[in-house]
């Protein structure tokens, strides 16, 4: 797409400028009222430029105005979301209110999930906002009913560790401002049944009936897939199946999109033609049918985009004008963003538009590059396979940065898997629609279609699962940065336009400009060598990641491993990979309790580890023996450290072992055999106390006295009464204390007495159960706590 062709597509240009303004809010925080003033001033200047016929000035300012409007609307949206947010205290706050069920209930085996538009609180104070209510006793409640809710208002969900899925943000993007947990049998009660006619309620009832039809005609696994691809209900798809689609790069199949809209539009248009409607009425009726289907399945971004594009194309037929796919995309994006600027941050929106834009842009170029040998030109199957391959490749090229960002992996099997999965899924959708249609008049015909579809779905799922289990089906990646995103797309465009010297020249200049920006921008913000210590939130346990100034990394403990979850797999490894850490120089085991070393086996299995460092007090558990066995199998040396030793990772950072001593080898309480380490970087210090209790603290005090003074203390034993004695706190004199602890843990850690002791000493206390992960960064002169939720760390 050349600059000239771009200028002929005003809708696309306006949408891109508007989206750029929305994105700018991520890096340029600005008061909403000030942004309104800026937009108003720009509008006034544009009007003056038009009046004085200053064309160049007018065009430049008009582009700025469009960016400014996107920025202003998003800033206002963000402000409204913060104002409307409802958040209880940790552990929940009692809340009562009346409201109306605002969405069709989602029923799962354990709980029913409903969204309630609040009317009034228990004090009859009017409030505005939609609240998600989770209850195990919501049978019989439907969309539009008036209900009374009494439960616990949970803290507004936020990511617990850097890079985690932001569920709170997801709720806000769906205009949900709080979450209430109802456990009491009478905590959710029906007050008044909805009686007035509602199209949305009718469609919700129809959708529920269609879902039941699918369940009745298919086995559970196949039904879960068909409910996803036909009616956008992916709630019952097993996690391992969904992950298999991600690993094979075929997860787009589960997003109801253009395929479904096309398969609805074509027969609708034909049926309305058979009814002898005029061409104009035929088009209008088809557009209406698409809107009904869109609302029926909940209007996900991909379907809204496809519906708008199809409507634009159909509308062009009304006025007898040629259609342009880029213009259609621009109109669809602009309408979605004007409706809600937060749509830009929806994963479905991003993947949908990236895939379609890439297919439209890259597919014609790929087809020109593909040359079929003359001997095979007459074989239609080869032509079809090559075209399908080109479409799959084009989609993957466009969405690769997004899949790497959201899923931390790039599928290698995608190109081959899509050659089979895409055509089979087309038949799945066609047969699925036929099944639902005939189920209304003939159960036998519907069952016949369903039986054939059952076989095809089983075949498709088998292909996906087999592909996901192949060696090197995917590669795991670090989370890409904005710089990578820009350079990637410039590079792709450059490769595709190699035959066009002018286009390549423009792209090379753009790439060089951006590389200069990426290279020299750090000089404006400082590019000093930092020591970063991240205390991860792993629940009731410890896991700390240390990134040294020389780029090396160490891990101190790896969190718990239980029957239900493994902190190594669930938290630590994803964090390391997102940070681009592929090699851990040293894994330090503070002591051999499972809440500290449970994730170590997973770390040894999936990450290159230089050495394992442990205290001289060895463990005796099966988990500890498993770690030793895995270390031996992978030839990872295990080193024992004791009082007086140092651990070398970076010449600039000294790591002193303060405890235990050789005399402590036979200590019975493993907590008192914890590895206690002090890090010194320049003028800054941090003391990592493991689970050391008062007996160990007394020994450390006698040996080190004033050397214990540290800027930061990672509190021993999760802030329990058995640790952090008054003498120890008075001697360490930390300005900041970090407590790694699980929310509502059965041990009731941390102790209120210990918390008061820390606060009385003047220290700022951070808790992973309340604050999530704590990220601390030192430049050698002072420590800074990183607000990673805002900074994108």
DRENKE-664243 format. One record per residue (C-alpha): x, y, z; residue in one letter. Coordinates in steps of 0.02 Angstrom, whole numbers, padded with zeros to 5 digits, always signed. Each point is the difference from the previous one (the first is absolute). Last residue first. Example, Ala and Ser with C-alpha at 12.3 -4.5 7.8 and 13.67 -1.06 7.14 Angstrom:
+00684-00053+00357s
-00069-00172+00033a
***
This chain:
+00415-00174+01694x
-00154+00079-00082x
+00028+00162+00096x
-00176+00009+00071x
-00018-00174+00074x
+00187-00006+00034x
-00001+00145+00123x
+00185-00025+00033x
+00064+00030+00177x
+00159+00101-00010x
+00157-00034+00100x
+00145+00121+00015x
+00181+00026-00050x
+00048-00162-00086x
-00130+00022-00136x
-00122-00107+00098x
-00168-00072-00053x
-00136-00079+00105x
-00149-00096-00071x
-00133-00062+00122x
-00120-00131-00067x
-00180+00012+00058x
-00046+00144+00115x
-00119-00082+00124x
+00062-00181+00007x
+00174+00054-00056x
+00018+00113+00151x
+00096+00165+00002x
+00045+00088+00162x
+00079+00174+00005x
+00120+00004+00147x
-00007+00131+00136x
+00051-00115+00143x
-00178+00010+00067x
-00060-00065-00168x
+00110-00155+00011x
-00052-00037+00179x
-00182+00029-00042x
+00013-00131-00137x
+00086-00119+00122x
-00142+00019+00123x
-00129-00024-00136x
+00083-00165-00045x
+00014-00036-00185x
-00057-00136-00018x
-00163-00075+00061x
+00070-00178-00020x
-00150-00053-00107x
+00039+00130-00132x
-00130+00136-00034x
+00106+00072-00142x
+00169-00085-00017x
+00162+00078+00064x
+00163+00077-00059x
+00032+00146+00118x
+00105+00144-00066x
+00069+00129+00123x
+00058+00175-00048x
+00107+00126+00094x
+00089-00143+00088x
+00079+00025+00172x
+00094-00167+00000x
+00046+00019+00185x
-00168+00059+00064x
-00089-00133-00103x
+00111-00138+00071x
-00018+00061+00180x
-00190+00013-00017x
-00009-00177-00067x
-00036-00025-00185x
-00044-00185+00015x
-00109-00120+00101x
-00149+00120-00004x
-00013-00025-00188x
+00047+00128-00132x
+00008-00127-00143x
+00138-00100+00086x
+00132+00137-00009x
-00037+00171-00070x
+00084+00051-00162x
+00089+00149+00073x
+00048+00156-00096x
+00123+00139+00037x
+00107-00113+00106x
+00089+00011+00169x
+00063-00177+00036x
+00181+00056-00002x
-00037+00087+00165x
-00007-00163+00100x
+00074-00137-00108x
+00037-00153+00106x
-00108+00025+00154x
-00146+00064-00105x
+00011-00149-00120x
-00006-00122+00147x
-00151+00089+00074x
-00087+00002-00170x
+00021-00189-00016x
-00093-00030+00164x
-00125+00136-00047x
-00055-00085-00161x
+00084-00004-00171x
-00126-00036-00137x
+00103+00077-00140x
+00082+00158+00069x
+00043+00092-00161x
+00089+00162+00050x
+00012+00142-00125x
+00136+00132-00015x
+00037+00160-00095x
+00157+00107-00001x
+00078-00091-00147x
-00090-00165-00015x
+00002-00105+00158x
-00104-00158+00012x
-00023-00086+00169x
-00043-00185+00006x
-00082-00109+00132x
-00006-00184-00048x
-00125-00078+00118x
+00058-00125+00132x
-00115+00077+00130x
-00147-00036-00115x
+00061-00180-00015x
-00038-00029+00183x
+00105-00152+00051x
+00172+00081-00015x
+00128-00131-00048x
+00105+00106-00117x
-00007+00153+00114x
+00183-00008+00053x
+00053+00030-00180x
-00083+00170+00012x
-00172+00048-00066x
-00006+00148-00034x
+00080+00164-00054x
+00040-00045-00181x
+00063+00158-00086x
-00047+00046-00178x
+00106+00142-00072x
-00064+00086-00156x
+00112+00088-00127x
+00102-00156-00043x
-00163-00089-00046x
-00051-00179+00042x
+00113-00047+00146x
-00072-00075+00157x
+00102+00036+00157x
+00044-00110+00147x
+00019+00061+00179x
-00142-00104+00074x
-00040-00148-00111x
-00024-00048-00180x
-00030-00171-00077x
+00017-00016-00187x
-00104-00108-00116x
+00069-00020-00177x
-00126-00013-00144x
+00042-00153-00102x
-00178-00015-00065x
-00027-00173+00076x
+00094+00052+00158x
-00109+00155+00023x
-00156-00105-00030x
+00052-00124+00135x
+00045+00136+00126x
-00168+00085-00030x
-00094-00165+00020x
+00091-00031+00164x
-00063+00169+00064x
-00177-00045-00052x
+00012-00170+00085x
+00043+00089+00163x
+00164-00006+00097x
+00072+00172-00026x
+00180+00050+00025x
+00064+00131+00124x
+00160+00057-00084x
-00103+00129-00092x
-00039-00020-00185x
+00066+00070-00164x
-00057-00080-00163x
+00109+00033-00151x
+00000+00067-00179x
-00183-00032-00040x
-00070-00012-00177x
-00189+00002+00019x
-00141-00125-00027x
+00041-00152+00106x
+00102+00089+00134x
-00136+00131+00023x
-00135-00133+00009x
+00100-00090+00135x
+00026+00166+00094x
-00185+00046+00015x
-00028-00086+00168x
+00159+00073+00076x
-00067+00137+00113x
-00174-00061+00052x
+00071-00177+00000x
+00124+00030+00142x
+00181-00039-00045x
+00086+00162+00048x
+00051+00165-00081x
+00028-00089-00165x
+00100+00114-00115x
-00011-00029-00187x
+00153+00071-00088x
+00044+00057-00175x
-00177-00013-00066x
+00000-00009-00190x
-00140+00044-00121x
-00055+00164+00080x
-00100+00102-00127x
-00103+00082+00137x
-00156-00087-00064x
+00094-00166+00010x
+00051+00030+00181x
-00177+00050+00048x
-00078-00152-00087x
+00126-00112+00092x
-00037+00074+00173x
-00189+00011+00001x
-00098-00153-00058x
+00135-00126-00038x
+00110+00036+00151x
-00148+00045+00109x
-00072-00174-00026x
-00186-00015+00030x
-00139-00115+00059x
+00093-00144+00086x
+00122+00125+00071x
+00168+00071-00051x
+00057+00156+00091x
+00112+00144-00054x
+00164+00001-00095x
+00136+00048+00124x
+00130+00135-00035x
+00022+00014-00188x
+00153+00075-00083x
+00021+00098-00161x
+00145+00069-00101x
-00020+00163-00097x
+00159+00083+00063x
-00101+00112+00118x
-00078-00154+00081x
-00179-00061-00016x
-00057-00084+00161x
-00160-00103+00001x
-00080-00045+00167x
-00121-00141+00039x
-00068-00029+00175x
-00152-00091+00067x
-00183+00019+00046x
-00062+00074-00164x
+00127+00012-00140x
+00006+00190-00010x
+00172+00036-00067x
+00134+00099+00093x
+00092+00084-00144x
+00175+00067+00033x
+00076+00110-00135x
+00182+00057+00004x
+00024+00139-00126x
+00132+00054-00125x
-00043+00177-00051x
-00089+00048-00159x
-00085+00160+00053x
-00166+00064-00064x
+00066+00110-00140x
+00145-00117-00036x
-00125-00144-00014x
-00076+00088-00153x
+00165-00011-00095x
-00009-00176-00069x
-00189-00018-00020x
-00011+00170-00086x
+00148-00041-00111x
-00077-00168-00045x
-00163+00091-00041x
+00085+00119-00120x
+00095-00144-00080x
-00161-00099-00026x
-00091+00148-00075x
+00146+00034-00118x
+00003-00184-00051x
-00189+00003-00027x
+00006+00154-00112x
+00143-00074-00103x
-00089-00168-00015x
-00155+00087-00067x
+00102+00094-00130x
+00098-00156-00050x
-00156-00106-00034x
+00056-00180-00034x
+00044-00018+00186x
-00177+00045+00051x
-00044-00156+00099x
+00167+00001+00089x
-00016+00183+00048x
-00179-00021+00062x
+00056-00144+00112x
+00146+00103+00067x
-00109+00151+00038x
-00124-00116+00087x
+00137-00078+00106x
+00086+00165+00039x
-00163+00071+00068x
-00043-00151+00107x
+00179-00020+00061x
+00001+00180+00061x
-00166-00027+00090x
+00081-00141+00097x
-00019-00187-00025x
-00037-00112+00150x
+00134-00134-00002x
-00032-00148-00111x
-00046-00183+00009x
+00016-00101-00159x
-00139-00104-00073x
-00031-00172-00075x
+00184-00030+00038x
-00029-00184+00038x
-00179-00051-00042x
-00126+00004+00143x
-00095+00152-00066x
-00019-00082-00170x
-00076-00155+00075x
-00124+00103+00102x
-00050+00105-00151x
-00018-00149-00117x
-00103-00095+00129x
-00111+00152+00027x
-00032+00009-00187x
-00040-00186-00015x
-00118+00007+00149x
-00083+00153-00078x
-00020-00092-00166x
-00078-00154+00082x
-00120+00103+00104x
-00044+00101-00155x
-00061-00156-00089x
-00103-00051+00152x
-00068+00178+00019x
-00061+00006-00180x
-00094-00163+00027x
-00066+00057+00170x
-00070+00159-00079x
-00088-00103-00134x
-00077-00114+00132x
-00048+00143+00116x
-00101+00084-00138x
-00076+00175+00012x
+00099+00109+00120x
+00148-00119-00001x
+00012+00033-00187x
+00075+00173+00027x
+00116-00047+00143x
+00070-00148-00096x
+00021+00102-00160x
+00095+00133+00098x
+00115-00134+00071x
+00023-00083-00169x
+00060+00164-00074x
+00108+00042+00151x
+00082-00172+00005x
+00022+00002-00189x
+00097+00163+00013x
+00095-00073+00148x
+00063-00141-00112x
+00064+00126-00127x
+00093+00100+00135x
+00069-00147+00100x
+00089-00092-00141x
+00105+00136-00082x
-00003+00091+00168x
+00105-00137+00081x
+00138+00013-00131x
+00022+00188+00018x
-00025+00000+00188x
+00124-00136+00046x
+00134+00128+00041x
-00111+00089+00125x
+00075+00152+00084x
-00006+00011+00190x
-00022+00120+00144x
-00191-00012-00017x
-00050+00183+00004x
+00158+00083-00067x
+00058-00139-00117x
-00177-00021-00067x
-00008+00188-00029x
+00169+00010-00086x
-00048-00146-00116x
-00172+00070-00049x
+00041+00076-00169x
+00124-00132-00059x
-00116-00138+00061x
-00146+00066-00100x
+00105+00015-00158x
+00071-00176+00023x
-00175-00074+00022x
-00066+00092-00154x
+00151-00054-00104x
-00018-00181+00058x
-00184+00003-00048x
+00048+00065-00171x
+00133-00133-00018x
-00120-00138+00052x
-00133+00059-00124x
+00124+00009-00144x
+00063-00174+00043x
-00178-00068+00005x
-00040+00077-00169x
+00130-00104-00092x
+00018+00080-00171x
+00155+00100+00048x
+00093-00154+00061x
+00116-00035-00147x
+00022+00187-00027x
+00080+00021+00171x
-00105+00113+00114x
+00083+00167+00038x
-00039+00089+00163x
+00072+00176+00008x
-00154+00080-00077x
-00110-00096+00123x
+00103+00064+00146x
-00022+00181-00056x
-00189-00021-00019x
-00009-00079+00175x
+00105+00130+00091x
-00113+00153+00012x
-00173-00077+00011x
+00063-00143+00109x
+00100+00117+00111x
-00145+00120+00024x
-00116-00146+00041x
+00120-00078+00126x
+00047+00163+00087x
-00184+00053+00009x
-00055-00161+00083x
+00152-00019+00113x
-00015+00177+00068x
-00188-00002+00025x
+00003-00172+00081x
+00138+00055+00119x
-00102+00152+00056x
+00112+00152+00024x
-00072+00095-00148x
-00175-00038+00063x
+00039+00121+00143x
-00048+00144-00116x
-00182-00053+00014x
-00133+00040-00128x
+00118+00118-00090x
+00129-00139-00002x
-00120-00128-00073x
-00063+00123-00130x
+00177+00048-00050x
+00059-00181-00014x
-00147-00052-00110x
+00015+00155-00111x
+00187-00028-00022x
-00024-00184-00038x
-00130+00042-00132x
+00116+00132-00074x
+00139-00128-00008x
-00117-00126-00083x
-00052+00124-00135x
-00174-00012-00075x
-00055+00063-00170x
-00154+00113+00000x
-00176-00046-00046x
-00083+00099+00141x
-00086-00153+00070x
+00144-00113-00049x
+00117+00106+00106x
-00117-00038+00144x
+00036-00185-00021x
+00188+00030+00011x
-00024+00115+00151x
-00114-00128+00080x
+00127-00139-00026x
+00135+00108+00079x
-00113+00046+00146x
-00047-00181+00029x
+00181-00059-00011x
+00058+00129+00127x
-00146-00036+00116x
+00038-00185-00018x
+00184+00023+00047x
-00043+00117+00144x
-00120-00122+00084x
-00184+00050-00019x
-00082-00118+00127x
-00048-00147-00111x
-00178+00060-00034x
+00053+00181-00021x
+00110-00042-00150x
-00131-00120-00069x
-00132+00137+00007x
+00120+00124-00082x
+00033-00124-00141x
-00187-00024-00028x
-00024+00189-00011x
+00137+00014-00131x
-00085-00138-00099x
-00168+00091+00012x
+00079+00162-00063x
+00083-00088-00147x
-00159-00092-00053x
-00102+00158+00027x
+00111+00093-00125x
-00001-00146-00122x
-00189-00007+00007x
-00071-00148+00095x
-00060-00148-00103x
+00004-00122+00147x
+00133-00099-00095x
+00113+00153+00012x
-00026+00007+00188x
+00054-00181+00008x
+00157+00033-00105x
+00054+00150+00104x
-00027-00100+00159x
+00096-00147-00073x
+00152+00112-00040x
-00003+00106+00159x
+00002-00139+00129x
+00147-00095-00074x
+00090+00166-00024x
-00030+00052+00180x
+00062-00167+00061x
+00159+00009-00103x
+00027+00183+00045x
+00012-00031+00187x
-00039-00120+00142x
+00168-00020+00087x
+00034-00185+00031x
+00082-00020-00170x
+00120+00141+00046x
+00078-00123+00124x
+00082-00090-00147x
+00181+00046+00037x
+00042-00179+00048x
+00049+00044+00179x
-00153+00113+00023x
-00120-00135-00063x
+00084-00125+00117x
-00022+00124+00144x
-00187+00004-00032x
-00004-00190+00005x
+00100-00006+00162x
-00114+00131+00079x
-00158-00097-00038x
-00129+00095-00107x
-00151+00031+00113x
+00006+00191+00005x
+00032+00020-00186x
-00175+00065-00041x
+00020+00099-00162x
-00160-00072-00077x
+00061-00104-00147x
+00188-00020+00027x
-00007-00011+00190x
-00159-00103+00017x
+00074-00117-00130x
+00159-00028+00102x
-00093-00032+00164x
-00119-00118-00091x
+00145-00104-00066x
+00067-00020+00176x
-00169-00035+00081x
-00070-00124-00127x
-00119+00073-00127x
-00186+00009-00037x
-00069+00054+00170x
+00142+00123+00036x
-00024+00085-00169x
-00187+00017+00031x
+00031+00069+00174x
+00112+00134-00075x
-00138+00043-00124x
-00127+00019+00141x
+00117+00113+00099x
+00026+00106-00157x
-00188+00016-00026x
-00025+00054+00181x
+00137+00130-00019x
-00078+00057-00164x
-00169+00023+00084x
+00082+00091+00145x
+00089+00116-00123x
-00162+00032-00093x
-00086+00047+00163x
-00186-00014+00035x
-00055+00056+00173x
-00018-00129+00138x
+00167-00013+00090x
-00025-00097+00162x
+00012+00102+00160x
+00100-00024+00158x
+00099-00158-00038x
+00126-00039+00134x
+00190-00008+00006x
+00072-00012+00176x
-00139-00117+00058x
+00108-00158-00007x
+00151+00096+00069x
+00158-00010-00105x
-00013+00154-00112x
+00162+00073-00067x
-00015+00176-00070x
+00112+00067-00138x
+00014+00182-00051x
-00001+00125-00143x
-00054-00100-00152x
+00003+00103-00159x
+00072-00143-00106x
+00165+00093-00015x
-00010+00021+00189x
-00016-00187+00026x
+00150-00035-00112x
+00099+00133+00094x
-00041-00089+00162x
+00052-00166-00077x
+00171+00068-00045x
+00086-00157-00065x
+00169-00007+00085x
+00149+00088-00079x
+00070+00066+00164x
-00078-00095+00146x
-00167+00007+00092x
-00098+00081-00142x
-00145+00099+00072x
-00174-00053+00053x
-00104+00127+00093x
+00000-00058+00179x
-00155-00108+00029x
-00170+00068+00052x
-00068-00135+00114x
-00182-00049-00012x
-00181+00056+00000x
-00084+00023-00169x
-00185+00037-00029x
-00066-00034-00174x
-00103+00078-00140x
-00013-00115-00150x
+00053+00065-00172x
+00105-00153-00048x
-00046-00154+00098x
-00001-00065+00179x
-00072-00175+00014x
+00152-00074+00085x
+00114+00128+00080x
+00062-00098+00151x
+00186-00036-00024x
+00039+00185-00017x
+00122+00114-00090x
-00061+00177-00030x
+00084+00114-00127x
-00047+00181+00035x
-00056+00131-00123x
+00007+00181+00053x
-00095+00151+00057x
-00049+00032+00179x
-00157+00065+00083x
+00009-00001+00189x
-00140-00106+00074x
+00106-00044+00151x
+00007-00183-00052x
+00064+00060-00167x
-00105+00056-00147x
-00030-00038-00182x
+00151-00104-00049x
+00011-00076-00173x
+00031-00183+00038x
+00112-00118-00099x
-00027-00184+00035x
+00116-00147+00029x
-00070-00165+00062x
+00118-00110+00096x
+00074-00175+00013x
-00057-00085-00161x
-00009+00161-00103x
-00150+00106-00044x
+00027+00166-00087x
-00150+00113+00033x
-00065+00105-00147x
+00058+00179+00026x
-00068+00150+00096x
-00084-00085+00146x
-00085+00148+00086x
+00054+00068+00168x
-00025+00010+00186x
+00147+00019+00118x
+00090-00074+00149x
+00187+00000+00036x
+00112-00077+00132x
+00186+00032-00038x
+00119-00134-00064x
+00158-00084+00061x
+00108+00145-00053x
-00115+00152+00010x
-00133+00023-00132x
+00013+00082-00170x
-00133+00085-00105x
+00068+00092-00153x
-00116+00136-00067x
+00123+00143+00028x
+00148-00099-00072x
-00101-00053-00152x
-00063+00178-00028x
+00178+00068+00000x
+00057-00131-00125x
-00146+00041-00115x
+00038+00187+00010x
+00182-00034-00045x
-00057-00113-00143x
-00114+00136-00070x
+00138+00131+00013x
+00136-00105-00082x
-00112-00051-00145x
-00051+00182-00024x
+00183+00054+00009x
+00051-00122-00134x
-00138+00067-00114x
+00052+00178+00042x
+00182-00036-00041x
-00049-00063-00173x
-00109+00155-00024x
+00146+00108+00055x
+00111-00068-00138x
-00137+00013-00131x
-00048+00177+00048x
+00181+00061+00007x
+00030-00069-00175x
-00163+00073-00067x
+00010+00175+00073x
-00163+00054-00082x
-00025+00145+00124x
-00171-00066+00055x
+00062-00180-00002x
+00150+00048+00108x
-00117+00093+00119x
-00110-00154+00017x
+00154-00108+00031x
+00059+00125+00133x
-00168-00012+00090x
+00002-00190-00006x
+00178-00004+00069x
-00051+00115+00143x
-00149-00111+00042x
+00107-00158-00004x
+00129+00080+00117x
-00138+00059+00118x
-00076-00174+00006x
+00173-00073+00037x
+00018+00123+00145x
-00167-00057+00069x
+00052-00182-00012x
+00163+00031+00097x
+00142-00077-00098x
+00100-00161+00012x
+00111-00019-00154x
+00063-00177-00026x
-00158-00108+00002x
-00108+00149-00052x
+00091+00000-00167x
-00090-00160-00048x
-00166+00091-00010x
+00077+00137-00107x
+00074-00130-00118x
-00172-00082-00013x
-00077+00165-00061x
+00141+00019-00126x
-00024-00178-00063x
-00190+00017-00010x
+00012+00166-00094x
+00122-00074-00126x
-00107-00155-00027x
-00157+00104-00025x
+00092+00121-00117x
+00055-00135-00124x
+00063+00094-00152x
+00150+00064+00100x
+00054-00180+00030x
-00004-00035-00186x
+00120+00144-00027x
+00112-00053+00144x
+00014-00173-00080x
-00088-00157+00062x
***
